[in-house]
Amino acid sequence: MQISRRAALAAAALLPVAAQAQPRYPDRPVRLVVPFAAGGIIDVVARLVSEPLGRELGQTIVIENLPGAGSTIGARAVARARPDGHTLLLNGAAHPVIPALYKEAGFDSVADFTPVALVGDQSFLACVHPDVPVTDVAGLLAWLREKRGQATFATTGIGAASHLAGELLKTLAGVDFTVVTYRGTPAAVTDFIAGRVDMMIDSQTLLAPFVRDGKARALAVTTTRRSRMLPVLPTFEEAGVAGYRASSFQALYAPAGTPAPIVATLSAAMLKVLADPAVQRSFAERGVDTMPGDAAAARTFLAAESAKWLPILARSGASAG
């Protein structure tokens, strides 16, 4: 009994030393990977939260754009990173559907990541080029049926939020069109404004200025609420496409195996950032709603997104490799 007590006292004496040996998190700049080109909505949101998140964590947040292959290049880099909280991923609607589209992605979008927090959500605008002879959703659907799949639709990649929004329209409205993929949102917008593609469903942050300048014609918003940027536009549901809801959300991930205390620290820091009125104003100015949710809320939301979109993609036959 005496030996046992001495051992216990010795172990207790070592606890402060062990605690001191644990490095403070974060102990160096944190790398935030954006798996899309600069200028898209996920990149915009990353830049809105990076500075205040860095202040909360006491370290600089360094944004790294790694675009390509429907976000799999950037996501793969994070999946393979050391799970110490110093490499994170900000991704959107593409992430939960990667298993259905990229059989050789080199990672599992569920098993290889730990959801940290929900960040933001944004309505998309459904727009046509001014040369397309339609002025409302009913006219668009009639025109698409006449074109029999020959109309063209610009997207940032198979599985991206813009692509999912288009596939949902196909499914719910019984129409078809040809999907044209681009490496990033700016390239897609450039071709759309030039008239090289007929239509686009994408970020209101990027498309609303072109609508106001008459270079694009907006027909509807994709969420169940109207856009603050263009409040006169109906939602797809209001325009007769029952059950339509699509958006660009953003969620923060860490590599699988990241210690729970680090995930909790990151989650709490992000929630504090999103509660800041100044951050909320910055989001609103860009047509984005803050969507604060901790790690548990993120897991639940992402599971629901997978359940919604994977059957739609399976029916569409979409595949990226």
N, C-alpha and C positions, 0 to 999 in steps of 0.2 A: 504493500500500500504506500509505503514511504517512497519507493522508487517511482511509482506511478505519479505521485504528487509532484516530485521533483521534475519529472518529464513534462508534466503539464505546465509547471512554472517556467521551464526553459522554453517551451513552445510559445507561451504567451509573451515572453521577453523578445522573441524573434519577430513577432507580428509587426511592430513598428518598422523594423528593418525591411521586411518583405514589402510593406506598403510603400516605403520610400524607394524601393527598387523598381516599382511599377512606374513607367514613364507617364507623365500627364498626357491626356488626350485632348486635342491633337498636339503633337510636339513638333510639327512642321507644316508647311502649306498643304492644303487639301486639294486634290485634283478632282475637278467635276467634269466628267465626260458628257458631251452633248453629241449624240450619234447622228446628227444632221448638220447640214451646212449652216454657216452663219446667216442670219437674216430670217430664218423660220421662227415660228412662234415658240418652239421649245428653247431655241437659242435666246430669244428675247426674254423669256421668263427666267432662264438661267442667269442672265445678266442683271435682272431686276433683284434677284435674291442673293446673288453672290456676295456683294459687299456687306449687307446687314447680317447675313449668315456668318460671314467671316468675323464680324465684330462680336457676335454671340459666342463663337468658338474660340476667339482670341488668336486666329490664324488667317492668313490670306487664302481665299478660294481662287484657284487657278482654273479657268475654263479652257477645255481642250475640245475642239470640234473634230470628230472622227466620223465623217459621213460615209454613206454607201451601203448597198445591199440591204435596204429596208431597216436600217439601224443596227444590223447584226455586227458590223465591224467594230463600232464603238462599244456595243454591249459585250462582245467577246473579250475586248481588252479589259473591261471591268470584271467579268467573270473570272479571268485568269489572274487578276491582281491579288496582292497580299490582303487578306481580310482583316485589316487593322484600322479601317475607317478613314484612311487617307486617300482612297480612290473610290469615287462615287459615280453613279449614273443618274442622269435626268432623262427620262424617256416618256413617251406618250402611248397612244393607242396601239402603236406597232408592237409594243413589248409582249402583251399577253397572247398575241396570235402568231408569234415567231414559230412555234412548233409546227403549225399547220402549213407554213409557207416555205420554211428553210430546213429541209431534212438534214442538210450537212452544215448546219450553223456552227457546230463545234461546241455548243453549250445548251443547257436546258434553261429556258427563260423563267421557270419556276424554281427548280431545285438548286440552281447555281446563283440565286440572288436572294437577298433578304430585303423585303420592302421596309422602307424607313418612314416615309410620310407621303401623304397626298399634298399637292402644292396648288395647282390652279386648273381652271377649266374655261374653255372659250367656245362660243358659238361660231360656226362656220357660215359663210355666205355661199349660196348657190348662184353662180353667175354664168351668163352667156356673153360671147363677143357681140358687139352691136350689130354685126352683119347677120347674126342669126335672127330669123324672122319670128321671134316670140317675145311676149311682154309679160307673161305670167306663167305659173306652174302648169295650169291646164294646157296652155299653148305649148309649153316645153314637152310635156308628155305626148301630146298629139304629134308634134314634130319628130320626136324620137321614134315613135312607132312608124312614121312614114319613112324615116331614114333607114330602118331595119338594120341597126348596128353600125351604120357607116359614120354616124356622128362621132366626133373625137372628144375625149375627156382627159384633161391634164392632171397628173398626180405626181407627188414626190416619190412614189415607189409603191410596189406591191406590199400591202399590209400597213402602209402609213394611214394616218387618220383620214386623209383626203380620199384615199382609195377605198377605205371601209365605208365612208359616207356615200360614195358612188355605188358600191355594191349593195348597200342597203336600199338605195333608190331603185336599183334594178329589181331587187327582190320584192319590195312592197308595191311598186307601181307597174311591174310587168313590162319594163322597157329594156332596151339594150343599147350599148354604145361601145366604141373601141377605146380602151384605156391606153394612154400614152404616158410612159413613165419618164421622170427627170431625176437628176442627181440631187436637186435641192429645190426648195420653194421659189427662190428668185428666178431660176432658169425656167421653171414651169410658168411663172407669171409673165416673164418676158415673151415667151412664145404665145401665150394666151392673148396678151394685149396686142401682139403683132398680127393676130388672126390666124395663126398657124394651127391652133386647136379651137374647137367650138365652145367648150364649156369647162367649168372648173368649180369645185366645191372646196373652199380652203379658208384660211384665216381671214377674219374680217379686218384685222389689223393691217394686212397687206392689201386686201381687195377694196376696202371701203374708199380709200382715196381715188382709186381708178373709177369707181362707180360715180363719185361726186364729179369727176372730171369728164364723165361721159365716155370713158374708154372701155367700160364694162357695164353690163346691164344686170343688176341684182334682181333675183326673182323671189328668194325666200331665205330664211335662216333655218339652221338645222336642229336647233334645240327646241324645247317646249316653251321657252320664253323668248320674247322678242329681243332684238339687239338694241343696246343703248346707243350704238353708233348710228344705226339706221332704223329707228323705231317704227317707221311706216311699213316696213316689210313684214309680210305674214310669216308665220312658221309654216313648215311643210304640212303639219297637221291641220292648221287653219286653212291651208290651200287644198286640202282634200286627200293627202297621203297619210292615212291613219297609221298610228304607231311609229311614225318616223321620229327618231332622235339620234343624233350623232354629234360629237364634239371633239375638240382636241384637249385632252386632259394631260396633266404632267404629274409624274410620281417620281420620288427619289428612292434609289436602291443602293445597297451596299453588296459586296460579294457575300455569298453564303459562307457561314462560319464566322462572320464578324461578331465579336463578343456582345452579349446582350447589353451590358452597361454602355458600350459605345453607341449601339443603335438607339438606346434610350436618350443618350446625350444629344445625338443628332436630331432625333424626332422632336424632343423638347425645344431645341434651338430653332428648328424650322417653324414649329407652331408659334413660337414667340415672334419670329420675323413676320409671319402672316397675320398676326394680330396687330401689328404696327399700322396705325392709320396712314402714315406716309407711304408705306408699301402698298396698302390697299388702294390708295389713290393712284399710284404708279401703275398698278395692274389695270384699274378701271380706265385710265387714259388710253390704254392699249387694247381695250375691249376684252380683258381677261377678268374672270371672277376668281378670287382666292377660294381655295377648296381645302381648308385645313383638315387634316386627318392624321392621327398617329399611326404607328406601325400596324396595330391590329385593324384599324379602319382601312388602311391601305390593302392589307391582305384580303379582307372581305370584298372590297370594291373590285380589286383586280380579278378575283375569282368570278365575280358576276360578269365582268367584261368578257372574260374568256368564254363563259357559258353563252353569252349573247352572240359574239362574233364568229366563233369557230364554226358553227353550223352554216352561217351565211357564206363563209369562205368555202366550205366544203361543197355547198350547192353551186357556187360560182365556178368551181374548177380552177380557181386562181392558184398559181404556184410560182414561186420565185427561185426554185432550185432545191 
